Amino acid sequence: MAEYVRVAGTGDVPPGHGLEAEINGKTLAVFNVGGTFHVIDNTCAHRGGPLCEGEVEGKIVTCPWHGWQFDVTTGECTKNPSAKVEVYQVKVEGPDVKVLL
């Protein structure tokens, strides 16, 4: 049964940045886009780079290894929509960012 699990505090991820979170055996990337939080798989679909370490512009994160770009709201690669990463449902409860797993 799926449940919401805390992945970060709202103050842990500044706007325009990402954070790595290891939850239930999954490595996730938590992003703050203008105060709205998004969670995707942390592993780039190209060569496995850590998306949480990428540069964030608006809702696009650029993988630090080879420059592939992903929309953190949909998980789609901007150049190749079939190279998608998983997106997780998020809710904020007080100071906690939670993801549905």
C-alpha positions as CSV (number, residue, x, y, z in Angstrom):
1,M,0.0,0.0,0.0
2,A,1.4,3.4,-1.0
3,E,2.0,6.0,1.6
4,Y,3.5,9.5,1.9
5,V,7.0,9.4,3.2
6,R,9.1,12.4,4.3
7,V,12.0,13.1,1.9
8,A,13.1,16.6,3.0
9,G,12.3,19.7,5.0
10,T,11.0,22.7,3.1
11,G,14.0,24.7,4.3
12,D,16.5,22.0,3.1
13,V,16.0,22.8,-0.6
14,P,16.5,26.4,-1.6
15,P,14.5,27.7,-4.7
16,G,16.3,26.7,-7.9
17,H,18.2,23.8,-6.3
18,G,18.0,20.0,-5.9
19,L,18.7,17.6,-3.0
20,E,19.3,13.8,-3.0
21,A,17.1,11.7,-0.8
22,E,17.4,7.9,-0.2
23,I,14.0,6.5,0.7
24,N,12.9,2.8,0.8
25,G,15.8,1.8,-1.5
26,K,15.2,4.5,-4.0
27,T,17.5,7.4,-4.8
28,L,15.3,10.5,-5.5
29,A,16.0,14.1,-6.5
30,V,13.9,16.7,-4.7
31,F,13.7,20.1,-6.4
32,N,12.3,23.5,-5.3
33,V,10.9,25.4,-8.3
34,G,9.7,28.8,-7.0
35,G,8.5,27.3,-3.8
36,T,6.8,24.3,-5.3
37,F,8.5,21.0,-4.7
38,H,9.0,18.2,-7.3
39,V,10.5,14.8,-6.9
40,I,11.9,12.6,-9.7
41,D,14.3,9.7,-9.9
42,N,17.8,10.9,-9.3
43,T,19.4,8.8,-12.0
44,C,19.7,10.3,-15.5
45,A,18.2,8.1,-18.2
46,H,21.3,8.7,-20.4
47,R,24.3,7.4,-18.4
48,G,23.1,7.4,-14.8
49,G,24.3,10.9,-13.7
50,P,23.0,12.4,-10.4
51,L,20.2,14.8,-11.4
52,C,20.1,16.4,-8.0
53,E,23.5,17.9,-8.7
54,G,22.4,19.4,-11.9
55,E,21.9,23.1,-12.6
56,V,18.2,24.1,-12.4
57,E,16.7,26.8,-14.6
58,G,12.9,27.2,-14.2
59,K,11.5,23.6,-14.3
60,I,14.5,22.2,-16.3
61,V,17.4,20.4,-14.6
62,T,20.6,19.7,-16.6
63,C,22.5,16.5,-15.8
64,P,26.0,17.4,-14.6
65,W,27.6,14.5,-16.5
66,H,26.5,14.9,-20.2
67,G,24.1,17.8,-20.3
68,W,20.8,15.9,-20.8
69,Q,17.9,18.1,-19.6
70,F,14.8,17.0,-17.9
71,D,11.5,18.7,-16.9
72,V,11.2,18.1,-13.2
73,T,7.4,18.4,-13.4
74,T,6.9,15.7,-16.1
75,G,10.2,13.7,-16.0
76,E,10.5,14.1,-19.8
77,C,13.8,14.7,-21.5
78,T,13.7,17.9,-23.4
79,K,15.4,16.4,-26.5
80,N,14.1,12.9,-26.3
81,P,10.7,12.4,-24.6
82,S,11.0,8.6,-24.6
83,A,14.0,9.0,-22.2
84,K,11.8,9.8,-19.3
85,V,12.6,9.6,-15.5
86,E,9.9,8.7,-13.0
87,V,8.0,11.5,-11.3
88,Y,6.6,11.1,-7.8
89,Q,3.5,12.7,-6.3
90,V,4.4,15.3,-3.7
91,K,2.7,17.0,-0.8
92,V,3.9,19.5,1.8
93,E,2.7,19.1,5.3
94,G,4.0,21.9,7.5
95,P,7.8,21.9,7.3
96,D,7.9,18.4,5.6
97,V,8.1,17.5,1.9
98,K,6.6,14.1,1.4
99,V,6.5,11.8,-1.6
100,L,4.0,9.0,-2.3
101,L,5.8,5.6,-2.4
